[in-house]
């Protein structure tokens, strides 16, 4: 059963932006990785394939890649929580609508 506390918590989560902060974190991590990729790529001489391999071997790039992955995981969790909060609100609305309809029938 959905309690008033569940609905209140869900609405509070949605009111503060839901997954927006996680989305911003993921975008920032992605941009940082892309920037480092470009820096390394342009700083190395050689064929395109050689440059791409140097990017992959760069320690800072690898760390930024891991950071981006962690941000993506957090974003996925935040979106799932946001979807769950939305479902709680939907169920609560349906239950209330059904209760009002039952009252009208009596």
ABEGO torsion letter per residue (X at the ends): XBBAAAAAAAAAAAAAGEAAAAAAAAAAAAAAAAAAAAAAAAABBEBAAAAAAAAAABAAAAAAAAAAAAAAAAAAAAAAAAAAAAAAAAAAAAAAAAAAAAAAAX
